[in-house]
Amino acid sequence: MARGQHRYRHRRLEGEKKNRAVVKAYNAPSTVKETARRDVRVKALIKAQLAAGKPLSATAQSWVARQVGRPFTKLTAEQIAKAI
């Protein structure tokens, strides 16, 4: 009996995997737009914080680290400026 239950679970998980792929493909164009809007917003935030002489907020640090592909604590000022 247990084996049969696993078989059905496996079929259900395969179907869910296919559904996730379809939904991801459907949502991809809107996420590109959202990412572009967020990039503009965070760049403005970073420029304002640097101009005011304040340290970068956690949001800005996270964004810069993702853009460069390294942890924020390992970044230099030149890499941060290049990411903006």
N, C-alpha and C positions, 0 to 999 in steps of 0.2 A: 504494500500500500504506500509506503513512504516513497518508493521509487517513482510511482506514478505521479505523486504530488510534485516531485522535483521536475519531472518532465513538463508539467503544466506551468510551473514557475519559470522554467527556462523559456518556454514559448512566450509567456507574458513579458519577460524581460527583453527578449528579442524585439517584440513589437514596440515596447517603450523606447528602445534604442533607435528604431527607425523613425518613430514619432519625433524624438529629440532632434534628429538630423534634419527632418523636414521643417520643424519650427525654427531651428537655427538658420537655415537657408532663407526662410521667410523674413526673419527679423534682421538679417545682416545689413540691408540697406539703411534701416533706421539707426542702427548702432553706429554706422560710419558717420552719419550726420550728428549724432549725439556726441561722439568723440571729437569731432571738429569743433563743435560749440564749446565743449569743455576745455579743449586746448586753448582757444581764444580767451576764455574766461580766466584760466589759471595763469596764462602768460601775463595778462594784465595785472593779476594779483601779485605775481612775482616781481614785476617791474615796479609796482607801487611800494612793495615791502623793501626792495633794495634801494629805491630812491629815498625812502624815509629812514634808511639806516637800521631797519629792524631785522631780526633774524627771520628766516623763512618759516612759515607755519607748517604744521604737519602735512596738510593737504598739498602744499607746494613742494615740500621735500619728497613726498611720495611720488608726485607727478614727475619731478626732475629725475629721480632715481629710475623710474620706469622708462623714461625717454632715453636715458644714457645706457641703461642696462647694468648698472652697478649700484651697490648700497650707497645711500646718501653720505654716510660718514666717510666713504672712500673717495668722494668726488672733490675735485679741485675747483677753484673759482672760475678757471678758464672753461672747464667742462660745463659748469652751470650756465655760464654766459653763452656758450655755444648751443646749449639745449634751448635757450630762449630765442 
